[in-house]
Every structure is written in structure tokens, then in C-alpha cells.
Amino acid sequence: MAVLTSNLDSEVWVPLLIADWQDTNETLHLWTQIIGKIRLVLAPKVNHWWHSTLYVTPRGLTTSTIPYKTRTFQITFDFLNHQLVIETNDGMTKTIALMPRSVADFYQAVMSTLLDVGIDVHIWTMPQEVSDPIPFEQDTQHAAYDRDYAQRFWRILVQCDRLLTIFRARYAGKCSPVHFFWGSFDLAVTRFSGRPAPQHPGGVPGMADWVTREAYSHEVSSCGFWFGKGSIEALFYAYAYPAPEGFPDYPVQPQEAFFSQEMQEFVLPYQAVRQASDPDAMVLDFLQSTYEAAANLGNWERAALDYNPVMKS
């Protein structure tokens, strides 16, 4: 039985500073890209690339069910037992240990294990949205796996997924699942106004313009949680595309939130959430008020889109 680190058991919003887990962060980022690309190749295409994402589970992150010919399978990162689990619909289960190992070694282990269960898949092995990318099969540089910090990463995802799911349920219009994007290494949920958007100019580092244009083909208000990088610590974020006039100056909640000129989106530092007397209320206020910034300034049809259920006893 896996046992959580004792000093984390009583904490819901656990500490996770970039400097403390940078190497594990970078390795996990690349491992999730390998698994995400397998789903991307085999799953039927869904609008805005929703068929490529991963999902938070009570144990880690999963692809959910992937079709393969007449069979199905799923791949799951289990951060309690520190295993990658591959399961098929015909009863086969294989595991790969999550431990300090290079991206190249992890890639080879995943591909050979899939072949062992009769799944032959080929992916583009160049990482996306990372600086100085190295093909997976050649990357012996990234090889860190700290069990404690991998578990903290997942525990934060569990809390963020919980709150983003509550927020998602308050919208009656088109809305994405709450899902983990392995390219940007963040958890997100996106609301749509129902109107087409002007063509995105592209230029997102590490992402082809045609990919970005499909992702932002329609007006959106998007929010989520990002684990940070470099000098930027973990944070909740919210943005709109296209951003309506006056969006950066719209008053949002809580007072710890602000519009980042560097990132061109509203941000709420994770550290502020950890220190709050009511973290849930703080995060939900941020998500709601930043949505209102996009919807009110963008003249969304909120009477039709916002979900206000009649409560029954």
C-alpha cells in the first residue's frame, strides 16, 4: 500500500516552489507529452484538440479510453504507487516504474510495453512548447523523478480539478472538459460564447500556427492552473480570446489577483491561495469574476449561457 508523506497528510494545498522540483517538473512534462501524443495519434479528432488531453484521477493522470482497431486501452500515471499503468479491454495490465530514468529510457519502455500487449503506435518524437527540444529517443538529459514532489504535483491537480469542475457546472453553453494539456503542462477549462473568433495570429512558441488557429477558432473565456517556470511560480490564470476592449482594467476578485502584462492574462498566485482562510472561495471568485470580465465586455448572451438551476428540497 502506498502511504503519503506524513507531513503532507494534513495539508490540502501543499507547497510546491519551482526551485524545489524543477528537474522533476521538466522530466514529468516530457513524460506526459509521450503519453499525450499516443492519445493524439489514435483517438478520433475532436474540436480544439480535446482528443489529445489527459484527465485527473484519484491516483494521477489518465488518457481515458483510447481506441485501437477493435480494442481499447488506457494509460495512467499512478502517483500513489509511482507506476505507469497500461490496461486493455481484453484483460491485460502492464506497469512501468516511475523512478529516476531518462526520457529516452521512459520512451523506449512505453513503446516496447505497448508492443507487448499488441499495440503498435508511432508518434512524432519532438517535444512541443519547450525550449531547446530534444527528440524523446535521444533525451538522456532529463532523468529526475522525486516521488514526494511528483505526488505534490498530483495533489495540487486534484484540488484544482475539483474547483474547475464546480466552476464548469455553472455554465450552460459550450464548454470544454476540465483537462490537462501536456504541451503547456497546465490544467484548463474553456467556455465559449458561441460566436466565431477572428483568425488567431499564431506565433505561440513551440506550436504550429494551424494548431493554434484550430484551438481558438471561436470566442473563449479560458481559465486554469499552471505550475510555473523559471522565475514565475505556480498560479491560477484566466484570459479571453479575443480579449475585449478594457479587459486588462476590469475589476476582478480577489484583491490578490491582477492582470499580468508579461503573460497578458489575469493571474492569482498559488501562494496567495495557500495562505487564504477560504481557498475554495478565493479561487471560485477569481474564476467567476474573470469570466465576467470577458463575458460582460464581450457582450456574451449571459442570460442564455449562465446556468442557474432551481434548487429543490
GISUL-V763852 format. One record per backbone hydrogen bond with DSSP energy under -0.5 kcal/mol. NH is the residue of the N-H (numbers start at 1). CO is the residue of the C=O. If there is no record, write none. Layout:
NH,CO
NH,CO
This chain:
8,5
9,5
9,6
11,8
14,12
20,17
21,17
21,18
22,18
25,21
26,22
27,23
28,24
29,25
30,26
31,27
32,28
33,29
34,30
35,31
36,32
37,33
38,34
39,35
40,36
41,37
42,38
43,39
49,46
50,47
52,49
53,50
54,180
55,62
57,60
61,77
62,55
63,75
66,73
68,71
71,68
73,66
74,87
76,85
77,61
78,76
78,83
79,59
79,77
82,78
83,78
84,96
85,76
85,83
86,84
86,94
87,74
87,85
88,92
89,72
91,88
94,86
96,84
98,82
99,97
103,142
104,139
106,102
107,103
108,104
109,105
110,106
111,107
112,108
113,109
114,110
115,111
116,112
117,113
117,114
118,115
119,114
120,118
121,119
125,123
127,125
129,206
133,130
136,125
138,135
139,135
139,136
140,138
143,141
147,145
150,146
151,147
152,148
153,149
154,150
155,151
156,152
157,153
158,154
159,155
160,156
161,157
162,158
163,159
164,160
165,161
166,162
167,163
168,164
169,165
170,167
171,168
172,305
173,305
176,190
179,177
179,188
180,54
181,179
181,186
182,180
185,181
186,181
187,225
188,179
189,223
191,221
192,174
193,219
197,217
207,204
211,208
212,208
213,209
214,210
215,211
216,212
217,214
219,195
220,241
221,191
222,239
223,189
224,237
225,187
226,235
227,185
229,232
232,229
233,231
235,226
236,268
237,224
238,266
239,222
241,220
247,244
249,246
250,246
250,247
252,250
257,254
258,267
260,258
260,265
261,259
264,260
265,260
266,238
267,258
268,236
270,234
272,269
273,269
274,270
275,271
276,272
276,273
282,278
283,279
284,280
285,281
286,282
287,283
288,284
289,285
290,286
291,287
292,288
293,289
294,290
295,291
296,292
297,292
297,293
298,294
299,296
300,295
302,300
304,301
305,301
306,302
307,170
308,306
311,309
